[in-house]
Amino acid sequence: MKNAFRKNKVESDPPPPLLTGHQIWEKVSQLPKVTKASPSRLPGYGVEHNWTKQNIFWELPYWKDNLLRHNLDVMHIEKHYFDNLFNTVMDVKGKTKDNPKARMDIKEYYRRKELWLQELQNGKIVKPKASFSFTLDEKREIIEWVKNLRMPEGYASSLGKRANMNEGKLVGMKSHDCHVFMKTLISIAFSHLPERIWKPITEINLFSKDLCSGKLLESSLDRMEKNILVTTTKLENIFPCGFFDVMEHLPIHLVQEARLGGPVQTKWMYPFERRNRHNCNDESDIDPLFPPILIFNKNGRGSKKRGK
């Protein structure tokens, strides 16, 4: 497949194969469990594999027979993915992935000259506005829409409290707020983007909605597994390379994890973090099935004084 946005680059390699536990064990069994040497000294490192040591979990006798050896937490992946996507499209200062360093990479590796940094006559370097970002007035319009949203009781927290009208951004977004956006709102919020940009974002919206469904069909999983690859490729044609960190890659593996482990509601972190009140915006966010565990730090010396 030829990537037209890369300079003189033709990508023809197939995706890496999915290895069984026994196949992985054959590769890691000879690696040291503890090492202070540079990984580059390991035979085959960077060419055949990227392992730096043998994980301690391989000492468990059943580990190589597990079909699902690691659990990717959908809650945190959704939050980080949303933060990267929303802050980049809204061009939030200090949080956008479309920063000057990313623009410098574009000039070196990509053909999209409209995104290259420009030097003015006074010597100042400016970043041209990207087609995937909004102006300040457009950002304020979106934030005002979020501020006036009214959700069904118990569906989401008060998103209006997260709205910052002056800077055109959302602040203090909790994991569940990001989940609501990824599942239902982000395609509506970004509907004014050009169609070639809005459609892949909508596909991410639908992927999140289907993945978090309480009922998963094998046919749906097959379709999602194929579509997420195409959607990710579309996003690579839109956003700079700095946008793509591990969080934009992990959704590719979430379908296989759902196929092995079942619906994500049985594996994500919401029940546990709500019990510890890490994910609650206010008292109305507390799940009655998982009441919070309140932890009090007592000062022993002060308690003795009061006791006297």
Helices and strands as residue ranges (DSSP letters): H 21-28, G 39-41, G 56-59, G 63-65, H 74-89, H 100-109, G 113-115, E 118-119, E 125-126, H 136-147, G 159-162, E 163-164, E 169-170, H 175-180, I 181-185, H 186-189, H 195-211, H 218-236, G 241-243, H 246-249, H 251-261, G 264-266, H 270-275, G 283-285, H 300-307
